[in-house]
């Protein structure tokens, strides 16, 4: 049975490569991938946080999915996407549900912001876009500057990366860390 990945996004401001590259890499690795947005509407992506990019289709709305049905939650960055996602009750609940169930959460660039608001970052070692380092450290995380960081602390695995330049390592870590389904 295929491993199942859930991508959680808003409908605007996702950094295009941070959605497209890991989504496509996981599909290529045999994952069944679902992209869910806060509204269930297609997602407008950007590049470099300011230039319009593609509109990406989504499969469902976040309030229609459950952590029980997936092996990994993937949170792409993009400043607007990440800042909006962290204020969404359903998105925060999903992050907490994945962590509480001992499942893997993977976040890139500004994506780790939601970990703070979900109350799951304390005691984790992670990386991110450098500008959110103080936020993560103030919330009790240890920040490192490396292309990908896997943190198994607190009974669940967190995989993080810094920027679009790290996406190959990010996707490879997800494939390596998420076990095959029985």
C-alpha positions, 0 to 999 in steps of 0.5 A, a space after each residue: 500500500 502506498 505511503 500517504 502524504 498530505 500537503 497543507 497550504 492556503 490558497 495564496 502565497 505558497 512558494 511555488 517550488 516548495 509545493 511543486 518539487 516535493 509534491 512531484 518527488 513524493 509522487 515519483 517515489 510512490 506516495 499517494 499525495 493529497 494537497 489540501 488548502 484552507 478553502 479547498 480552492 486552487 492555490 496561487 503560488 509565488 516565487 521569491 514571495 513577490 512574483 506571481 507564479 502558477 495556480 496549482 490545483 488542490 484536492 480538498 479543503 483542510 477541514 475535510 482531512 484527518 491525520 489518521 489517513 496520512 503518514 506525513 504532513 508537508 508544509 510548504 513555505 512562502 511568507 504569506 502562505 505560512 503566516 496565514 496558515 499559522 492562524 488557521 485553527 484547522 491547520 494548527 489542529 492537524 499539526 498537533 494531531 500528526 505530532 500527537 499520533 507520532 507521525 512525521 511532519 515536514 516543513 520548509 522555509 517559513 513553514 515551521 512558523 505553524 509549529 510554534 502556534 500549534 505548540 509542538 516545537 519546544 524541544 525540537 532541533 530544526 532549520 528554517 529560513 533564517 528570519 524566523 530563527 528567533 521565533 523558533 528559538 523563543 518558542 523552545 526549539 534549537 535552530 541549526 543552519 543545514 540543508 535538512 534536519 531530521 529531529 525525532 525528539 518528543 515521540 514524533 519526527 520533524 523534517 525541516 529545510 531552509 529554502 528552495 535550494 534545499 528541496 532535493 535534500 528535503 524530499 529525500 529525507 521525507 522518502 527515507 524517514 516515512 516508513 512503507 505501509 504494511 
